[in-house]
Amino acid sequence: MAEIFDDASDSDPLAECERRLKYAFRDRGLLRRCLTHSSIAPTRLESNERLEFLGDAILGAVVCEMLFQRFPDEPEGELTRIKSVVVSRTTCAKISGDLSLHDQVLIGKGLSGFNAVPSSVMAAVFESLIAGIYLDGGYDAARVFVSGLVGPEIDRVVHSSHGKNYKSLLQQHTQKLLGQTPVYRIVDEKGPDHSKCFLIAAVIGGEEFSAAWGPNKKDAEQRAAENAWFQIQGRSAGYAPDASAEPPIDRD
């Protein structure tokens, strides 16, 4: 694995880039290619396009591994939902912006006239740098680089108010503070076999929280986790155990 970069000369733009990345390239030519857009490259093969292709695959692999390890009880569908946001071009461009790479990108005159570097270019640079670090220092170096930057993005997606995953929130909270993993108990069920509804309660360390109905086990567990999440905080449960279709209480 290549060494982590600690210092840089103000007169060396590539060294400044390495400082921001916290990674020192053995091959400076590779770093320059990571930053070179096709609009300024002598040929497309001398731009970062091929590196972007490789970096996209490595980013996906690292994020999948992170999600698989962090959320052992989540189904494939939920992991896919989180991954799709984390590896999106919007998120990749955001990370490039957070690293202040806009003044490191090498672009042609046609793009340099914009007030800001296009987000698609910023996203491509991030993916290219992942590939560059992989080729320069190996998979472990690339994994360390990616995980340090996308970890907060995973947290942002999981904790976002839109599509909040209360099972993941509850599990992270209880494992960190109590050393306990929630389990979910089926309290009741009704309906024909092909269309059952379930009443499920979250149980943490022997304490059972308010149960919630759901049209299937997955939704009922999410609602039960939401009940437990708010009850732990001393707030009222959103889903009443005697109302399967009732909307949650407005807690805001």
ABEGO torsion letter per residue (X at the ends): XBBBBABBBAABAAAAAAAAAGBBBABAAAAAAAABBAAABABAAABAAAAAAAAAAAAAAAAAAAAAAABAABBAAAAAAAAAAAABAAAAAAAAAAAGAAAABBBBAAAAABABBBAAAAAAAAAAAAAAAAAAAEAAAAAAAAAAAAAAAAAAAAABABGBBAAAAAAAAAAAAAGBBBBBBBABBBEBAABBBBBBBBBBGGBBBBBBBBABAAAAAAAAAAAAAAAAAGBBBABBAABAABBBBBAX
